Amino acid sequence: MNGGDACGAMETPYIGMHHRHEPRENQCTSVLVKHIKAPVHLVWSLVRRFDQPQKYKPFVSRCEVNGDFAIGSVREVNVKSGLPATTSTERLELLDDEEHILGIRIVGGDHRLRNYSSVITVHPEVIDGRPGTLVIESFMVDVPDGNTKDETCYFVQALIMCNLKSLAEVSERMAVQDRTEPINY
């Protein structure tokens, strides 16, 4: 288990319920955690948008969804330069608006992430006396030929942590804007 934020007792039950991957010998897996100072509804409004990952994922420049935005829908993602890829084809595996769970699987693209799947869950918590959000993302992926498990995990963890950091920044900015709107009596 890894992540930018320390894992504690609060995360453990969620990880056990939603983030169990059973990797084969040639695969790596990890769980990452981020605490965000914004309410769940704001964070989930960004995470659940399978059709608009570029709203918070800094390496996505464009996304086009084929299908009706349901389980099984496929999105074609264009990746910004600087990464060892230009496209990724991803399928929506799970979308649960009540439990706040999103699961995707990469099914193609010009990169080395084979048999990649991830689950992201969003949970309410209190941070500094205000509504906050616990975000947990886990993944499993094949280790490419010529790489070690550690190298592969480190690369994917770095990408996810960058995405989670950006998710926190965008969500927290939205939360501040929400709080500063005038109250109509």
N, C-alpha and C positions, 0 to 999 in steps of 0.2 A: 504494500500500500504506500502510495506516495502522494505528494500534493504540495501546493504552495502554502496551504494552511494546515495546521496540525489536526490530526484525526482524534476524536475523543469519543466519549460514551454516546453522545447524541447521534453520531454518524453510523455507529456499529449496526443497529437494527436495520437501517435503510440499506446499508451495503449488503447485509445478509439476505434481504428480501429481493432486491432488484439488480444487484451487481455481481452475480455469481457467474463467472465464466469458467469453462473447463478446457483449458488449453492443452493441445497436443504437445509432443516433445519439441516440435519446430515452431512453436508459437510463444508469444509473450503476452502478458496481461498486466494491467495496473488499474488502480483507483485513485482519482484525484478529487480534492475537495476545495471549495471556495466559499467563503462567507461574504455575503454581499449586503451592504447597508441600503436595501431597498425592499419593499414588500413583494411577496410572492407573485401577486397578479402582474406586476410590472416585469419581473424577471421572466415569468412564464410566457408573457405576451411576446417576448423576443425569442425564447428558446423554441417554442412550439411552431414557429414559422418555418417549416421545412422548405417553403418556397422562397424565403428571403434570409438565408444564412449571412449574407453580406451586411445585414443590419448590425451585427456585432462581431463577425469573424473577419479579422483584418486581412487575411490572405485570400478571401473570396472577392472577385471583381464582378462576377455576374452569375446568375442562376436562372435556369429555365426548367419548369416542371412539366413532365409529360404525364398526363393522367388527371384525375379529379381530386387531388389532394386528400387521398385516402390511403389506408394501408396498402402497400404494393406500388404506390406512385413512385416514379423515378425522376430524379433531378440531374441535370447536367450542370456541373459547376465549373466555371473558369477560375483558375488560380492565378493570382498576381505573380509577376516575375520575382525571382529571388528564391523560389522553392524549386526542388527537382521534379516539377510537374507543371502542366498547363491546364489539364482537365481532370475531372473526377466524375464518375457516374455513380450515383448513390440511390438506394431504395429505402423508402420509409417502411420500417418493420413494425413499429409500435408507436402509437400516439394516444395517450390517455389523459384527457383534460381534467378528469376528476383527481387522479393520483399524481398528475404532473410528471409523466414519464414519456420520453422520446427515445426511440431506438432506430438506428440506421445501420445499413450494411453497404459497403462499397462493392459495386459489382463490375466496375471497369474504370478505365482512365489510363493516362500515360505516366504512371507512377509505379512505385514498388510496393505499395500497400496492398497485399493480397489477403483475401479472407478477413478483411478488417470489419469488425462490428463494434458498435459502441452504444451505451445506454447513458442517458443523462436524466437525473431526477432533480426535482426542485421541491424544497421543504421549508415551511415557515419556521422562523426562530426569532428571538428577540436579541438585538444587538444594541448595546448602550441605551436600553430602555425604549427602543423604537422597533417597529416591525422590520425584520430582516429576512434574509433568505439563505438557506444552506443549499448549495449546488454540489451534486456529486456526479462525476462522469467517470465511467469505466470503459475499457476497451480490451479487445483481443485482436491480434494480428499475426500473420505468418512472419517469421524471421527470413528476410531475403538471403539468397546465396551470397556469401562473401561478407555477411554481417553477423555480429553476435547478438544474443538476446539483449544484453545490456545496451548495446548501441541502438538497436531497434526501439527498445522501450524508452530510452532517453530521448530519441528524436520525436516519437509520438507524444511523450509527456510534455516536451517543450512546446509543441504545436498546441496541445490542449490547454496548457497553462496560459499561453498567449491568448487563446480564445476566451478562457475564463476571466482573465484579467480585463480584457476588452468588454466582456459581458458585464462585469462589475462596474466599469467606468460608464458605460452607456446607461445601465440600469440606475446607478446612483445619480447620474445627471438627470434622468427622467424623474426620479423621486424628488429631487430638489425642486424641479420645475413644478411638480404636482403640489408640493407644500407651499410654494410661494404664490400660487394662484389666489386671487381674492375670494373670500367667502361671501356668498350672496345670502343675505338674510331675508 
